[in-house]
Structures are given as C-alpha cells and as structure tokens.
Amino acid sequence: MNILITGGTGFVGSYLVDALLEDGHQITALGRSLRHPREGTPNFAFISADTTQPGDWQEAAAGSDACINLAGASIFQRWTPRTKGAIRDSRVLTTRNLVAALDATRQPFLFSASGVGYYGDQGNKTVTEASGPGDDFLARLGIEWEAEAEAARQKGARVAIGRLGVVLHQAGGAMAKMLPAFRLGLGGPLGSGNQYFPWIHLDDLVAAIRFLMANQECDGVFNFCAPEAVTNRELAQTLGRALNRPAFMPAPAIFMKAALGEFSSVLLGSQKAPPERLLQSGFEFKHATLKQALDTIV
C-alpha cells in the first residue's frame, strides 16, 4: 500500500514509519523537520511541509491508499493563547487539509489521532467510546479535531479515530520527562494521586494502528489505552518499584496549578477509558499491565 503519515518525524510517527516499512509498504512521511533519518531507505520518501497550509504535499495524500494522521504540536508546555492556537491549528487545520486532498476514487483508509482529553476530567467514572465529551480546552479541541476527520467519509474513506492515552516508551515521550526524577528518588504522585492515568505502550499503539488498517470491518472511534486502569499514585509506585527507588515525593495540586497554569489540568484530570472496541475487535495487547510495560522500559 501507498501510505502517507503526517507527523512522520515525531515520537510516534518515527516508530510507525519503521514498522510499516518492515511490512513492505511504500511510505511517505510529512513533517516540519528539514530532514528525516530514513531518507535514502527504499520505499520511503520524506516531504518537509507545514501541513496547516495547503500545498504540494497534498498531491501525496491524493495518491495514497491509507493516511495516518499524527500531526500535532506538543501539549506538554505552559498554555498561553499563542501556544493553544498552535496546538489547535496543528491538529484541526492539518486534518482539514488532509481530508480535502483525499481522492474519493481510491476509497482510502484514514486513521486520525485524537486524545482521551476528549472526555474531560471524569473522576472515577468509566468512559467508553460512546461517552460524550467534556467541556475544557482539550475536550473542545477533540470535538473539532475529530469532526474534521469524520468529514473524510464524504469522500468514501473508512475512518478510524484513536483517542490516545499517554504514550510510554523508553525512547521519549512522558518517560523521558519522568525517569530522571524517579531515578534520583524524587518521583511521586501528582496532586491527590487518585486521578486515573490513561496510558498505552508505544509498541501497542503502533500495533493497533496496523491492526485497524488491516481489518476492513474496523471503523469509528477507539480508545487507545491499555486494559489495566491505574491511578497516578499507582503509576508512581509501580515505576518506583521497577527502578528500586522511593516514589513518595508528592507534587501538591496548588503548586502545580501555580507553576503550570491551565496545562496542569492535563496532569490532574482523570480519564478511566478502557479499550472496549479494540478488545471487541480482537486486538491483543502485548503490554496489558503497567508492570509489563515498565519492565520493558526501565
């Protein structure tokens, strides 16, 4: 298959490129970087582009059998009006431009990332793919972002949306920020520690995208979270045990809100979002428990 990946230079996109090349696909990756480490590899092409703007890159989308939409500025930063605008535009405008470029005669497959932030802070409540959205910034973003992806159905596309939890892997993402403090014995729960921490190992995320692409009956919204629901306190304790370090240094909510502003809601909010539709579709997780995941990471 000819597969286009937006965000192809990012943390998830880079690993997905490698996996799909191993499967024998023809890959075109898009990103803002000037270069890609895979350039020169057979069956691989890289286009440096700002996908929030229409451009020549859309020709590659028109010629693709499948598009994997992973583009998006990092949410892990203090939110100012400017950064919130960049977070939104990198997702919503990219998706709009991507869908506009699709060729209806090819009846392509579109996988578009979203986030469990769509549900807002749900406390101890379990949310499924059928649950409604929250009303904070990430929830409103999720509504808009997913609507742009769903518009691809008007072009005959099969659309799957993955609401991602926090992606765990030793090479980057959240672990890159957490491990240094935990290795020094300075890690611990955030806020009360009772909020649920939705997570997925990178290996399972990539495998799930490949699974959805290969199975024609898979369509609609899927929670991309591991089956084991853990609280933030349980995360800290499990990571501490994996490193053989104490993990009792709490970060009080009042200080987090003062230091991080509105972004602190991402760390203090709670989503218990089991992957019901992935499991019902027959997908099997390699890292179903947090201990399994952290044992491979640390």
Secondary structure, 3 states (H helix, E strand, C coil): CEEEEECCCCHHHHHHHHHHHHCCCEEEEEECCCCCCCCCCCCEEEEECCCCCCCCCHHHHHCCCEEEECCCCCCCCCCCHHHHHHHHHHHHHHHHHHHHHCCHHHCCEEEEEEEHHHHCCCCCCECCCCCCCCCCHHHHHHHHHHHHHHHHHHHCCEEEEEEECEEEECCEEHHHHHHHHHHCCCCCCECCCCCEECEEEHHHHHHHHHHHHHCCCCCEEEEECCCCCEEHHHHHHHHHHHHCCCCCCCECHHHHHHHHHHHHHHHHCCCECCCHHHHHCCCCCCCCCHHHHHHHHC
